[in-house]
Amino acid sequence: MATTPSYSALLDIKEVMKRVGMSKSAIYYAINDGWFPRQVKRGRSSRWFEAEIDAVLEKLNMIREEGGDYSSLSRRRSSR
């Protein structure tokens, strides 16, 4: 039986990096780009809601399965 992720579950940056397979700088770039959830500050620490990270992973998986382009996640327009 699958359990629904709880918004009370908070993940630190190391756990987020492990789950999404991205570096710390790539995560913060994605936050600034608008497609990755913002962190919650707990004192000097940053934490992410587990359910929001799970939702990002589901969205990335859906795009991959559809053969889509990940550039659709970005709010920025490429100037290259």
VENPEHU-V665733 format. One record per residue. N is the residue number from 1. SS is DSSP state (@ for helix, = for strand, . for the rest). PSI is psi in radians with two decimals (999 if undefined). D_LAST is the distance of its C-alpha to the last C-alpha in whole Angstrom. Layout:
n: (N N)
ss: (SS SS)
psi: (PSI PSI)
d_last: (D_LAST D_LAST)
This chain:
n: (1 2 3 4 5 6 7 8 9 10 11 12 13 14 15 16 17 18 19 20 21 22 23 24 25 26 27 28 29 30 31 32 33 34 35 36 37 38 39 40 41 42 43 44 45 46 47 48 49 50 51 52 53 54 55 56 57 58 59 60 61 62 63 64 65 66 67 68 69 70 71 72 73 74 75 76 77 78 79 80)
ss: (. . . . . . . . . = = . @ @ @ @ @ @ @ @ . . . @ @ @ @ @ @ @ @ @ @ . . . . . . = = = . . = = = = = @ @ @ @ @ @ @ @ @ @ @ @ @ @ @ @ . . . . @ @ @ @ . . . . . . .)
psi: (2.15 2.48 2.56 2.27 2.50 2.42 -0.16 -0.27 2.08 2.41 2.47 3.02 -0.66 -0.71 -0.69 -0.80 -0.76 -0.77 -0.70 -0.19 0.61 2.68 2.90 -0.80 -0.63 -0.64 -0.83 -0.58 -0.77 -0.60 -0.85 -0.48 -0.29 0.05 -0.04 2.44 2.52 2.64 2.82 2.23 2.26 1.60 -2.17 -0.06 2.66 2.42 2.70 2.52 2.26 -0.73 -0.60 -0.65 -0.73 -0.68 -0.68 -0.78 -0.69 -0.74 -0.77 -0.71 -0.72 -0.76 -0.76 -0.80 -0.55 -0.02 0.40 -3.12 2.21 -0.25 -0.31 -0.26 -0.50 2.43 -0.34 2.65 2.36 2.29 0.26 999)
d_last: (47 44 43 41 39 40 38 41 39 37 34 33 30 31 33 29 27 30 30 26 25 23 23 24 20 19 21 21 17 18 20 18 16 19 20 22 25 26 29 32 34 37 38 36 35 32 33 31 34 34 34 31 29 31 30 26 27 29 26 24 27 27 23 24 27 26 23 21 17 16 13 16 17 14 15 12 9 6 4 0)
